[in-house]
Each structure stands twice: as C-alpha cells, then as structure tokens.
Amino acid sequence: MIKKILIANRGDVALRVLRACRDMGIQTVAVHSTADADAMHVRLADESVCIGGAPSAESYLNVPAIISAAVITGADAIHPGVGFLSENADFARVVDAHGLTFIGPRIEHITAMGDKVEAKRTAAESGLPLVPGSDGAVDTVEDAKRVAAEVGYPVLVKAASGGGGRGMKVAPTADDLAEAFSSARSEAKAAFGDDTVYIERYLDNPRHIEIQIVADSHGNVIHLGERECSVQRRHQKLLEEAPSPVLDSHQRDEIGAIAAQAAAKMGYLGLGTMEFLYENGEFFFIEMNTRLQVEHPITEEITGIDLVCEQIRIAAGEKLSVSQDQVTFKGHAIECRINAEHPETFFPTPGKVTNFHPAGGPGVRVDSFLYSGYSIPPYYDSLVAKLVVYGDDREHCLARLRRALDECIIEPMPTSLDLHRRLVNDDDIISGNYTIRWLEEEFFNKD
Ligand code: MV4
C-alpha cells in the first residue's frame, strides 16, 4: 500500500501527480527550490520541503536532499514526474536502497533505454521493426563505410548517449561519411562524455508517431494507441494529437500489438513510450522513453484512462485496471504546449503574470500551475500550461481548440498562444498533412 508520495518535480507535472494522489486518497509531499516557495504545487500539497537553491542542480536534481525529504516526511514512494530525475537509473537505485518505491519502470529498463545502441538491440530482440542500420556501435570510419554501403545512402550517424538530436549527423553520400562520422563522434563526446556512435539509413521526411504502453507486475501488458508528435521545432514538440491523422484502426491495432508484445517480452513494468518514425506506411522503432510523457493527457482523453493513477497502482503491485479488450479509442484530442517564450526568438520570457485566465467549457482541460500574481522563475523549462482539448472527431476537436485558444489569457509576457492560434487555422494542420520537417521548413516560411 502506498499512503504517501513525495513528488520530485515542479510545475504542471507536479500538479498532475498531486491530482492523481488526491483522487486516490494518497497523501502528498511537495519539494521545492528557494525560487519556488510560492509555487502552486507547494500550496496544494499536504506537506512541503525546501530542498535547495534555485538552480535545478541544487534542488530538483539534488538526490540526497530529495531522499532526506522523503525519509523525514515518512513518504512510501517517490514520483519523479517528467524530466529532472525521471530517467535517471542511479536515482531509482538510491530510492530503492532507502526502502522507498520508485514510481517508474525497473532500473534495468531505464539503463537499457538510456543507451540508444542497447535500446535498439533490446527492441530488435523483442520483435520491433528497426530502421536499417549498423548492428550495434560503429568504431571506425572503415566500418562506417561498410555499413553505409550496405544500408544505402543517405545515412545518419547517431550518438549512443544521444536523444534530442544532439550528436546526429547526416551523410548524403559516401564522400560525406568521414566528416559526418568524426563530427558526430566529437559532438557526442563533448555533449555526453561518450563518443559511441551508430549508423542508420536516413529517413528523409517521416512522421514521428509514438505508442503508449502500460505493463503491470502480473504479466499484463496493454497499448493505448498512438500519439502523433510531428509538429516540432528543434526537437521541442509544440502540438500533439491522438489519434494520428494518418492511421486507421487496423494499423493502430497492428503496431500497438507489436509494441505491447515487445514490452511483454522485455519484462517491462509501468508506463513506456515507444517512438517510431513512420514513412510510406511503415513503422521504424528509434527510441523508448521509460517515463510518463508531457503529452500523456491526449491519450487519457481518448481512452478515459488516468495514466498517472495507473502508474501509481502498478508501483503498488496492483493489476492493470483494464484489459486490452476493454480499451476503446473514442474521439480526438489535441494538446498545445503553451510556453512563456518570445514568438520569434523562442527565448524564455519569465516574469510576473498579472493576469491568468485558463480556457474552459466542454472538452477543455488546462493543466497549468499559473495564477494571477505568480512570478515565472527564469531557472526552469518555459512550459507554463498544457491546453488539452477533446472533440467527437478531429474537426470538432479543432473547432473547440480555436474557441479555447481565443479564451486563454496569459499577461503581460509573450507566450506561444499566438503561434498556436495561427497553427490551428493553417490548411496543413486542418488537413493533417504534416511531417517532422513541416513546421520549420514550411510553416515558418509562409506569410
Ligand atoms: C532519425 C531521423 C531520420 N532517420 N533517424 C531526432 C532526434 C532523435 N530522437 C531521433 N531523431 C531523428 N532520427 C533516422 N534514421 C530523423 C530524426 C528527427 C526527428 C525525429 C523525431 C521528431 C523530430 C525530428 C526532427 C528532426 C530529425
């Protein structure tokens, strides 16, 4: 039994976990930095502990302070939220060593999926379709040339410790490979302290579609369909939708079943997301995220399943609340990530919010920690609200989303609300005709 959970996070995610705890009758402990003393998650939690200074390294990444807070308050479990320590295997190990429950997957899976070479090996053994590429790491230019000739140009050299696009270099032809190989290596070394790289065929213009997996400790594994995440800028997602505009229910069932079977074969536990590139009707696994994701609400909206409650129940050793047969996909959901950032430079725009009014009405959910009078600190992620809208179908969802975006007020700083207002009236968004390159290469070049 879990009676008290320490939430090792801040912002909208901390509120999201807090709300799940409230719904389940579980006590909550908030932790916060000195910059977050007035934050909403601190106000709403049953107890709170200041764990250090404003920089994340001193607070939300401060493992000894977080563990001490859990021990002092008598928490049974720690929820790491999203980001910060959520995919840190060392943290999960320390939590475990203190007799506390880490609300997340097994340590071995966090470790395996953190290394993209190991992730691909695990995925291949579990039956997931991969992008054609090297069998593991590639150590020399000669090996790189041999692999690239086999898989065919263009190829992509990727960092094993990568993610978020860093340490990734395209080689259009054999003449470009030596340069791409060495620059990917040195970028990877500088960014991650690990120069291990691998090679894949470069997919020119795919979509980014991910599958939500849920697994309990009794051997039950289900999938909750896909999320379409192609609308992104510099690896930051702006808007996500479920279902994807390009999949029919047959394709969903097929890739969902493959993903769920793979998770079962791995012995996976908890929430997991398998990321795929989708091109010409084919799925290619690229990475797996071993945590709750920012865009999880759209899956909740179309399935009616509370993913955070499910995650907590799984950590407590309980069975999944539904079987695959009981999962239904109904309607359409879109999430707009609202950031406090400049519309052209995308620089963060922290400061005091003089006026906050979230949208409301049928089909509208705003997950936000803002309130009028709150000062957005400059130290953390610029995401300040998630606007999640549900409709009977995509068109209905978009109509409600336009209505909701018109209602939202965040003043006085610029936010991405205006960008979203333009996006939802764009013909390519309305038709669902976009790929991972669309926003940066097409939308921003329109007038
Ligand atoms: C790719 C790819 C094309 N071909 N792999 C970017 C970050 C990392 N997580 C995987 N990424 C990509 N891998 C092959 N073989 C294109 C990308 C990519 C991308 C992927 C998902 C979402 C947005 C993206 C933006 C640019 C490039």
Residues whose N, C-alpha, C, O or C-beta is under 5 A from the ligand:
A	BS01	MV4	V131 L156 G163 G164 G165 E200 R201 Y202 L203 H208 I436
